[in-house]
């Protein structure tokens, strides 16, 4: 690919609900630009974007994919458009986060058949929070039940009057053959090859188009005082003048143009490419927010400035190893340049630069400010790193981490899998920052290796990649709940060890008082020995034996917490006593005290915050009650949403990610943090242990 100048670069994130047609639209743009000889099909697994086996098998995008092409606009200028096709399924929203962190425009794709869906709303809110300019494309206009006017009404109702239609369909469904250009006030008829020619507006569209032309013109000029004054004095702006004004308003987030077409028939695809270039912002228009040390700053996309690049995604390639996708924030980066990681101070050498188009590598000698490219084997610079020409503390705050509220425990299938598991999981998490690897240990158990993610499909795909890319096969099991035990009341007990088997024996006696303390206070050992009944050099062994016994588990096998253990008396033998004897005696004494007084099983309880549309509040409240939850507050928020706070046992939240998504149609989100421990009801003790109270 030829190196484009910064003002002629367009970084466009293609976003929308799952199945709305993002990948098919990306194929249509690549085909219309002459990059591919024919558009691929998602159903056949032949698209540029969805090239991973897991994507082909499921027929959907699972990660972001960069698809650049060169486009010659109507004014003869050449542009480089870096499309970033993103997943629409909620489990893979991390790909959307990464794409929007480097995009200068979001192309929001909406199906003319299905209209606005939950994924459309969520990504719109995300773009709004990140102040990303937006352009809307209504696709699938050739499909049965396509209805542009219904979708336009939904868009305006949901996103406001700043939604500006620039086109109307000529025909619809199977009869779609062209579109009406609202700014130019003319009709465009499309041929089978995707080209178009101007024609008179059909009678059934003419009146509506003229009315819409007036409305859109007034909407656009109202954002420019000088142009508005000229318009009110009778000077009607040309289509080119309206486009220039519209470009400024799109950049400022004041207008959201709406285009339409069909990725299958080619109607409107060339016009979409034109508008991406003509009204889409360039990287030079949008400085990158950053920090110089702790002070906020902005990095301007100046090709002559100091070199700086932001790594926004990492891919494990089976042939060349780790690939780092980056956006050049400033300067011009060349192959074999040496850059410094702003966080670690480590120097990285860029052995070879290339643009990625799906899985295709397109070598390049230089990458200018604003452009997106890739480099291999930057093992010391993970996603989120900033590489600079010299050691300066420049940082870019990437997307906030997604809550990893769904987890599975992993069991290696073989010893060979166990040996490779840790390293493979680290590489998997480097490729997908939304995956978190954790490890737990409970009492006498050896612990569980946990993989946390956004949902069940997210983890299922991760495990498939773990096997395919790294050759590690695992089984899964539920995550163990970190139950605890505490003594039910005060008790005294004697721990005694007395063995004689020739030579030195083992003798120790430790008398203990064990009592509960306040929940969460922790455990304490108190030395009350007087008179030397246990020599001072054996007291640490007694304490160690107590702690070992608590960690080994109480009557139900769970670690013992929140107890006070006082050693107030004991006996020893000058020959047969030892550290080991007193450790064992103390452990026996604690066990006897627990048996005398009984124990209570404690369960972890979490503080849950749920954010849902108002219409789902009742369902969520009822569901939380069924999970033994206690509602602590409900608050009405802006935008017709409610926040619910509750205290809920952790054991009741194992599948809450999936259940809340199902209950609210994907519109509900939640946060959960550990809070405290409470006594587990007796009937549930027998359920989890198979024993009585």
C-alpha positions in Angstrom: 0.0 0.0 0.0 1.1 3.5 -0.7 1.8 5.7 2.3 -0.9 8.3 2.6 -0.5 11.8 4.2 -2.1 12.3 7.6 -5.0 14.5 6.4 -6.0 11.9 3.8 -6.3 9.0 6.4 -9.6 7.9 7.7 -9.7 5.5 10.7 -13.3 4.1 10.8 -14.6 1.6 13.4 -17.5 -0.4 11.9 -19.9 -1.0 14.9 -23.4 -2.3 15.5 -25.5 -5.1 16.8 -24.5 -8.7 16.1 -25.8 -9.8 12.7 -26.6 -6.4 11.4 -24.3 -6.8 8.4 -21.0 -5.1 9.5 -18.7 -7.7 8.0 -20.7 -8.0 4.8 -20.6 -4.2 4.4 -16.8 -4.3 4.9 -16.5 -6.9 2.1 -18.6 -4.7 -0.1 -16.4 -1.6 0.5 -13.2 -3.7 -0.2 -14.7 -5.1 -3.4 -15.9 -1.7 -4.6 -12.4 -0.3 -4.0 -10.9 -3.1 -6.1 -9.0 -4.6 -3.2 -10.6 -8.0 -3.6 -11.8 -9.7 -6.7 -15.2 -10.7 -5.3 -16.9 -10.2 -1.9 -16.7 -13.1 0.5 -19.6 -14.5 2.4 -19.9 -14.9 6.2 -21.9 -18.1 5.6 -19.0 -19.6 3.6 -16.2 -18.4 5.9 -14.6 -16.5 3.0 -14.6 -12.9 4.3 -11.5 -10.8 4.9 -12.5 -9.9 8.5 -13.6 -13.3 9.8 -10.6 -15.5 9.1 -10.1 -17.3 12.4 -11.4 -20.9 12.5 -13.6 -20.1 15.5 -15.2 -17.2 13.6 -15.8 -19.3 10.5 -17.4 -22.1 12.6 -19.8 -19.7 14.3 -20.4 -17.4 11.4 -19.7 -14.2 13.4 -16.9 -11.8 14.3 -15.1 -12.6 17.5 -12.3 -10.0 17.4 -11.5 -6.7 15.6 -10.0 -6.9 12.1 -8.3 -4.2 10.2 -9.3 -3.9 6.5 -7.6 -0.9 4.8 -8.3 0.3 1.2 -7.5 3.2 -1.0 -10.3 5.3 -2.4 -10.4 8.1 -4.9 -13.0 10.7 -4.0 -15.1 12.6 -6.5 -12.7 15.6 -6.2 -9.9 13.3 -7.4 -8.1 13.1 -4.1 -6.9 9.7 -2.9 -7.6 8.6 0.7 -6.5 5.7 2.8 -9.5 4.3 4.7 -8.6 1.9 7.6 -11.8 0.0 8.4 -11.8 -1.7 11.7 -14.5 -4.4 11.7 -15.7 -5.2 15.2 -17.7 -7.9 16.9 -21.3 -7.3 17.7 -21.9 -10.0 20.2 -21.7 -8.8 23.8 -19.1 -11.3 25.0 -16.6 -9.8 22.6 -17.1 -6.1 23.4 -13.5 -5.8 24.2 -12.8 -5.7 20.4 -15.1 -2.7 20.1 -13.3 -0.9 23.0 -10.0 -1.4 21.3 -11.3 -0.2 17.9 -12.8 2.9 19.3 -9.6 3.8 21.2 -7.9 4.5 17.8 -10.9 5.3 15.5 -11.7 8.9 14.4 -15.2 7.9 13.2 -17.7 5.3 14.1 -19.7 3.8 11.2 -22.8 2.6 13.0 -24.5 -0.1 10.9 -28.2 -0.6 11.3 -30.3 -3.3 9.6 -33.2 -1.9 7.5 -35.1 -5.1 8.5 -34.4 -5.3 12.2 -33.9 -1.6 13.0 -32.4 -0.4 16.3 -31.4 -3.3 18.5 -29.8 -3.5 21.9 -26.3 -3.6 20.4 -27.0 -0.4 18.5 -28.0 1.4 21.7 -25.0 0.1 23.7 -22.4 1.1 21.1 -24.0 4.5 20.6 -23.7 5.2 24.3 -20.1 4.0 24.2 -19.3 6.4 21.3 -21.1 9.2 23.1 -19.1 8.7 26.2 -15.8 8.6 24.2 -16.9 11.6 22.0 -16.4 9.6 18.8 -18.0 11.2 15.7 -20.7 9.0 14.1 -22.1 8.2 10.7 -25.0 5.8 10.3 -25.5 3.4 7.5 -28.8 1.6 7.0 -28.0 -1.7 5.2 -29.9 -4.6 3.9 -32.3 -2.3 2.0 -32.7 -5.0 -0.6 -34.1 -7.6 1.9 -37.7 -8.5 2.5 -39.4 -6.4 5.1 -36.8 -3.6 4.7 -38.3 -0.3 5.8 -36.0 2.8 5.8 -38.6 5.2 7.0 -39.4 3.0 10.0 -35.7 2.8 10.9 -35.2 6.5 10.4 -38.1 7.2 12.7 -36.5 4.9 15.3 -33.1 6.6 15.0 -34.6 10.1 15.5 -36.7 9.0 18.4 -33.8 7.3 20.1 -30.9 9.5 19.2 -32.5 12.9 18.6 -33.0 15.5 15.9 -29.3 15.6 15.1 -29.8 12.4 13.0 -29.8 13.8 9.4 -30.8 11.6 6.5 -28.7 12.3 3.4 -30.4 9.7 1.2 -33.8 8.1 0.5 -34.3 4.7 -1.2 -35.5 4.4 -4.7 -37.6 1.3 -4.5 -37.1 -1.0 -1.6 -36.8 -4.7 -0.8 -36.3 -6.6 -4.1 -37.2 -3.5 -6.0 -34.3 -1.4 -4.7 -32.5 0.1 -7.6 -31.0 3.4 -6.4 -31.3 6.3 -4.0 -32.1 9.9 -3.9 -29.3 12.3 -3.0 -30.9 14.7 -0.5 -28.1 17.3 -0.6 -27.8 17.4 -4.4 -31.5 17.1 -4.9 -31.2 14.4 -7.6 -31.8 10.7 -8.1 -29.1 8.0 -8.6 -29.8 4.8 -10.4 -27.4 1.9 -9.9 -26.2 -0.7 -12.4 -25.3 -4.3 -11.6 -21.6 -3.5 -11.2 -22.3 -1.0 -8.4 -21.8 2.1 -10.5 -24.5 4.8 -10.7 -25.7 7.6 -12.9 -27.9 10.6 -12.2 -31.6 10.5 -13.2 -34.7 12.5 -12.5 -36.4 11.8 -9.3 -39.4 9.5 -9.6 -42.7 11.1 -9.0 -43.5 9.0 -5.9 -40.3 10.2 -4.2 -40.0 13.8 -5.5 -42.2 15.6 -3.1 -40.7 13.9 0.0 -37.2 14.4 -1.3 -37.7 18.1 -1.8 -39.2 18.5 1.6 -36.4 16.6 3.2 -33.8 18.7 1.3 -35.2 21.8 2.8 -35.2 20.3 6.3 -31.7 18.9 6.1 -30.3 22.1 4.6 -31.8 24.1 7.5 -30.5 21.6 10.0 -26.9 21.8 8.6 -26.7 25.6 8.1 -28.1 26.2 11.6 -24.7 25.0 12.9 -22.8 27.7 11.0 -23.7 31.4 11.8 -22.2 32.8 8.6 -23.8 30.2 6.3 -27.2 30.6 8.2 -27.2 34.3 7.6 -26.6 33.8 3.9 -29.3 31.2 3.7 -31.8 33.4 5.4 -31.0 36.2 2.9 -31.8 33.8 0.0 -28.3 32.5 -0.8 -29.0 28.7 -1.1 -25.7 26.7 -0.4 -24.5 24.2 -2.9 -24.2 20.5 -2.1 -20.4 20.9 -1.8 -20.8 23.8 0.7 -23.3 21.8 2.7 -20.9 18.9 2.9 -18.1 21.1 4.1 -20.3 22.5 6.9 -21.6 19.0 7.7 -18.0 17.7 8.1 -17.3 20.2 10.8 -20.6 19.4 12.6 -19.8 15.6 12.4 -16.4 16.3 13.9 -18.0 18.2 16.8 -20.7 15.6 17.3 -23.5 17.9 16.4 -24.8 16.0 13.4 -25.1 12.2 12.6 -25.6 11.7 8.9 -27.7 8.7 7.7 -26.9 6.8 4.5 -28.4 3.7 3.1 -27.8 0.9 0.7 -27.2 -2.8 0.2 -23.9 -4.6 0.6 -25.1 -7.4 -1.7 -26.4 -5.4 -4.7 -23.8 -2.5 -4.3 -26.4 0.2 -4.0 -25.0 3.1 -2.0 -21.6 1.5 -1.3 -19.6 3.9 -3.4 -21.5 6.8 -1.9 -20.6 5.5 1.5 -16.9 5.5 0.7 -17.2 9.0 -0.7 -18.8 10.3 2.5 -16.3 8.5 4.7 -13.6 10.5 2.9 -15.3 13.8 2.5 -17.0 14.3 5.8 -15.1 11.8 8.0 -12.5 13.4 10.3 -8.8 12.8 9.7 -6.4 12.0 12.6 -5.1 15.5 12.3 -8.5 16.8 13.3 -8.6 14.8 16.6 -5.6 15.1 18.9 -5.2 12.1 21.2 -5.8 12.7 24.9 -2.7 11.6 26.9 -0.7 12.2 30.0 2.8 13.5 30.4 3.7 12.1 33.7 0.5 12.9 35.7 -0.3 16.1 33.7 -3.0 15.9 31.0 -1.9 16.7 27.5 -2.8 16.1 23.9 -0.7 14.4 21.1 -1.3 16.0 17.7 -1.0 13.8 14.7 2.0 15.6 13.1 4.1 13.5 10.8 7.1 15.8 11.6 6.6 15.5 15.4 8.5 13.2 17.8 7.6 9.6 17.1 4.9 8.0 19.4 2.8 5.0 18.8 0.0 3.4 20.8 -0.5 -0.4 20.8 -4.2 -1.1 20.8 -4.4 -4.8 20.1 -2.2 -7.9 20.2 -2.6 -11.0 18.1 -1.0 -14.4 18.5 0.0 -15.4 14.9 0.9 -19.1 14.4 3.6 -18.2 11.9 5.4 -15.0 13.1 4.5 -15.1 16.8 3.0 -12.0 18.5 1.7 -9.2 16.3 1.2 -5.8 17.8 -1.3 -3.5 16.1 -0.5 0.2 16.7 -1.6 3.7 15.7 1.1 6.3 15.1 0.1 9.2 17.3 2.9 11.5 16.2 5.9 11.5 13.9 6.7 9.0 11.1 7.9 5.5 12.1 10.2 3.5 9.8 11.2 -0.1 9.7 14.2 -0.9 12.0 13.5 2.2 14.1 14.3 1.9 17.8 11.6 3.1 20.2 11.3 3.1 23.9 8.4 1.7 26.0 7.2 4.7 28.0 6.1 2.5 30.9 9.0 0.1 31.3 11.8 2.1 29.7 12.8 -1.0 27.6 13.9 -0.4 24.0 12.0 -2.1 21.2 13.3 -2.6 17.7 10.7 -2.6 14.9 12.1 -5.3 12.7 9.5 -5.0 10.0 6.4 -2.9 9.5 3.3 -3.9 7.6 -0.4 -3.1 7.2 -2.9 -5.9 8.1 -5.8 -6.6 5.9 -7.6 -9.4 7.7 -4.8 -12.0 7.9 -2.8 -10.6 4.9 0.4 -8.8 5.6 1.2 -5.8 3.4 4.8 -4.7 4.0 5.5 -1.0 4.3 8.7 1.1 4.8 7.1 3.9 6.9 3.9 4.7 8.8 2.9 8.3 9.2 1.1 10.0 12.0 -2.5 8.8 12.2 -2.0 5.6 10.3 -2.5 2.1 11.6 0.0 -0.7 11.1 1.4 -3.8 12.7 4.8 -5.1 13.8 5.9 -8.6 15.1 7.7 -9.7 18.2 7.3 -6.8 20.6 7.1 -9.2 23.5 8.0 -6.5 26.1 5.2 -4.1 25.0 1.7 -5.4 25.7 -1.6 -3.9 24.6 -1.9 -0.3 26.0 1.8 0.4 25.7 3.1 3.7 24.2 6.3 3.6 22.2 8.3 6.8 22.0 11.4 8.1 20.2 13.0 8.7 23.6 12.4 7.8 27.3 9.6 10.2 28.1 6.7 9.4 30.4 3.8 9.6 27.9 0.8 7.5 28.6 -2.5 7.0 26.8 -5.4 5.9 29.0 -6.9 3.0 27.0 -10.4 1.7 27.4 -11.5 0.8 30.9 -11.4 -2.9 31.6 -14.6 -4.8 31.1 -16.0 -6.6 34.2 -15.0 -10.2 34.0 -18.0 -11.6 35.8 -18.1 -15.1 34.4 -15.4 -17.7 35.4 -14.5 -21.3 34.9 -11.9 -23.5 36.6 -9.5 -25.2 34.2 -8.2 -28.8 34.6 -5.4 -29.9 32.3 -6.1 -33.1 30.5 -2.5 -34.4 30.7 0.8 -33.6 32.4 2.0 -32.1 29.2 -1.0 -29.8 29.1 -0.3 -28.9 32.8 3.3 -28.0 32.0 2.3 -25.6 29.2 -0.9 -24.2 30.7 0.5 -21.2 32.6 2.5 -19.8 29.7 -0.3 -20.4 27.2 -2.8 -18.6 29.4 -0.5 -15.6 29.6 -0.2 -15.4 25.9 -4.0 -15.9 25.5 -4.6 -13.0 28.0 -2.1 -10.8 26.1 -4.1 -11.3 23.0 -7.4 -10.6 24.7 -7.2 -8.2 27.7 -10.8 -9.0 28.6 -9.5 -12.4 29.8 -8.2 -12.6 33.3 -6.2 -15.6 34.7 -6.5 -16.2 38.4 -5.6 -18.9 40.9 -7.3 -19.8 44.2 -6.5 -22.2 47.0 -9.0 -23.5 49.6 -7.9 -25.4 52.7 -6.5 -28.8 51.8 -7.2 -28.3 48.1 -4.4 -27.6 45.7 -6.3 -24.6 44.3 -8.0 -23.9 41.0 -6.7 -22.2 37.9 -9.5 -19.8 36.9 -10.2 -18.1 33.6 -12.5 -15.1 33.9 -14.2 -13.4 31.0 -17.3 -11.5 29.9 -19.6 -14.5 29.2 -19.9 -18.2 28.5 -19.2 -17.8 24.7 -16.2 -15.6 25.4 -14.6 -18.4 27.5 -15.7 -21.2 25.1 -13.9 -19.4 22.3 -10.9 -18.7 24.5 -10.5 -22.4 25.3 -10.8 -23.4 21.6 -8.0 -21.0 20.8 -6.0 -22.3 23.8 -6.1 -25.8 22.2 -5.6 -24.7 18.5 -2.9 -22.0 18.9 -1.0 -23.4 21.9 -1.8 -27.1 22.0 -3.2 -27.0 25.5 -6.3 -29.1 26.2 -8.3 -28.6 29.4 -11.5 -29.7 31.0 -13.6 -27.2 33.0 -15.4 -27.3 36.4 -17.4 -24.8 38.4 -15.5 -22.3 40.6 -15.3 -23.4 44.2 -17.0 -21.0 46.6 -14.6 -19.8 49.3 -16.6 -21.0 52.3 -15.1 -20.6 55.8 -15.9 -22.0 59.3 -15.8 -20.5 62.7 -16.5 -21.9 66.1 -20.1 -21.6 67.3 -19.3 -20.8 70.9 -16.5 -20.8 73.5 -14.9 -24.1 74.4 -11.9 -25.5 76.3 -9.9 -28.5 75.1 -6.7 -30.3 75.8 -4.4 -31.4 73.0 -2.2 -34.3 74.0 0.5 -36.2 72.2 2.1 -39.2 73.9 4.1 -41.8 72.0 6.9 -44.2 73.1 8.4 -46.6 70.5 12.0 -47.0 71.7 14.5 -44.2 72.0 13.1 -40.7 72.2 9.3 -40.5 72.3 6.9 -37.7 71.6 5.2 -35.9 74.4 3.3 -32.6 74.6 0.1 -31.3 76.2 -1.5 -27.9 75.3 -4.6 -26.7 77.0 -6.6 -24.2 75.0 -9.5 -21.8 75.3 -11.2 -21.2 71.9 -13.8 -18.5 71.4 -15.4 -16.7 68.5 -14.6 -13.1 67.6 -16.5 -10.5 65.6 -17.0 -11.4 61.9 -14.1 -10.3 59.8 -11.9 -9.5 62.8 -9.5 -12.3 61.9 -8.0 -15.0 64.1 -5.6 -14.4 67.0 -3.3 -16.6 69.2 -2.8 -15.6 72.8 0.1 -16.9 74.9 -1.1 -17.0 78.6 1.5 -19.6 79.8 2.9 -18.8 83.2 5.3 -20.7 85.4 7.0 -22.5 82.5 4.4 -25.3 82.1 5.4 -25.0 78.4 8.9 -23.7 77.8 9.1 -20.5 75.9 11.0 -22.1 73.0 7.9 -24.3 72.3 5.3 -21.5 72.2 6.0 -20.7 68.5 5.4 -24.4 67.7 2.0 -24.3 69.5 1.0 -21.2 67.5 2.1 -22.8 64.2 0.2 -25.9 65.0 -3.0 -23.8 65.6 -2.6 -21.9 62.3 -2.0 -25.1 60.4 -5.1 -26.7 61.9 -7.2 -23.7 61.0 -5.9 -23.8 57.4 -6.5 -27.5 57.2 -10.2 -27.0 57.8 -12.9 -27.4 60.5 -15.6 -30.0 60.9 -16.9 -29.3 57.4 -13.5 -29.1 55.8 -13.4 -25.3 55.3 -10.6 -23.0 56.7 -11.3 -21.8 60.2 -11.5 -18.0 60.7 -12.5 -15.4 63.3 -11.4 -17.3 66.4 -9.4 -16.5 69.5 -7.2 -19.3 70.7 -5.6 -18.9 74.1 -3.0 -21.4 75.3 -3.2 -21.1 79.1 -1.5 -24.3 80.4 0.3 -27.5 79.3 2.9 -30.1 80.1 6.2 -31.1 78.6 9.0 -33.7 79.0 12.6 -32.8 79.1 13.5 -35.5 76.7 10.5 -36.5 74.7 9.0 -33.0 74.0 9.8 -31.3 70.6 8.5 -28.7 68.3 6.7 -31.3 66.3 5.0 -32.8 69.4 3.7 -29.3 70.4 2.5 -28.5 66.9 0.6 -31.8 66.8 -0.9 -31.3 70.3 -2.1 -27.8 69.5 -3.8 -29.0 66.3 -5.5 -31.8 68.2 -6.6 -29.4 70.9 -8.2 -27.0 68.3 -10.0 -29.9 66.6 -11.4 -31.0 70.0 -12.6 -27.5 70.8 -14.3 -27.2 67.5 -16.0 -30.6 68.0 -17.2 -29.6 71.5 -18.7 -26.2 70.5 -19.6 -27.0 66.9 -18.9 -24.8 64.0 -20.9 -22.4 61.7 -20.2 -22.4 58.0 -19.6 -18.9 56.6 -20.3 -17.9 53.0 -18.9 -15.0 51.0 -21.4 -12.2 50.4 -21.0 -9.6 47.6 -22.2 -6.1 47.1 -24.0 -6.1 43.7 -24.8 -3.0 41.7 -27.2 -3.5 38.7 -28.0 -0.9 36.1 -31.1 -1.7 34.0 -33.8 0.1 32.0 -36.8 1.1 34.2 -39.0 -1.5 32.5 -36.9 -4.4 33.8 -36.6 -3.2 37.4 -39.4 -5.3 38.8 -38.0 -8.5 37.2 -34.6 -7.8 38.5 -35.8 -7.1 42.0 -37.8 -10.3 42.1 -34.9 -12.4 40.7 -32.5 -11.0 43.3 -35.0 -11.9 46.1 -35.0 -15.5 44.8 -31.2 -15.5 45.1 -31.3 -14.7 48.8 -30.4 -11.1 48.0 -31.2 -8.1 50.2 -32.0 -4.9 48.4 -30.2 -1.9 49.9 -31.2 0.9 47.5 -32.8 1.7 44.2 -32.0 4.9 42.3 -33.6 6.5 39.2 -30.9 7.5 36.7 -30.9 9.7 33.6 -32.1 8.0 30.3 -34.8 6.0 31.9 -32.5 3.6 33.8 -32.4 2.5 37.4 -29.6 1.4 39.6 -30.2 -1.3 42.1 -27.8 -2.1 44.9 -28.1 -5.4 46.8 -26.2 -7.7 49.1 -26.2 -11.2 47.6 -24.3 -14.5 48.4 -21.5 -15.2 46.0 -22.8 -18.7 45.4 -26.0 -17.3 43.9 -24.1 -15.2 41.3 -22.2 -17.9 39.4 -24.5 -17.5 36.3 -25.8 -14.0 36.9 -24.0 -12.7 33.9 -26.0 -15.0 31.6 -29.3 -14.7 33.6 -29.3 -10.9 33.7 -28.5 -10.7 30.0 -31.4 -13.0 29.2 -33.7 -11.2 31.6 -33.1 -7.7 30.1 -32.4 -8.6 26.5 -28.7 -7.7 27.0 -29.5 -4.2 28.3 -28.6 -4.8 31.9 -25.1 -4.4 33.3 -23.7 -5.0 36.8 -20.7 -4.7 39.0 -19.9 -7.0 41.9 -17.3 -6.7 44.7 -16.6 -9.0 47.7 -18.1 -7.5 50.8 -18.2 -9.8 53.9 -18.9 -13.3 55.2 -22.2 -14.4 56.7 -23.4 -17.6 58.4 -24.7 -20.1 55.8 -28.3 -21.3 56.5 -28.3 -24.8 58.0 -30.3 -26.5 55.2 -27.7 -25.2 52.7 -24.8 -26.6 54.8 -26.0 -30.1 54.3 -26.4 -29.4 50.6 -22.9 -28.3 50.0 -21.2 -30.8 52.3 -23.5 -33.8 52.2 -23.6 -33.6 56.0 -26.1 -32.4 58.5 -26.0 -29.1 60.3 
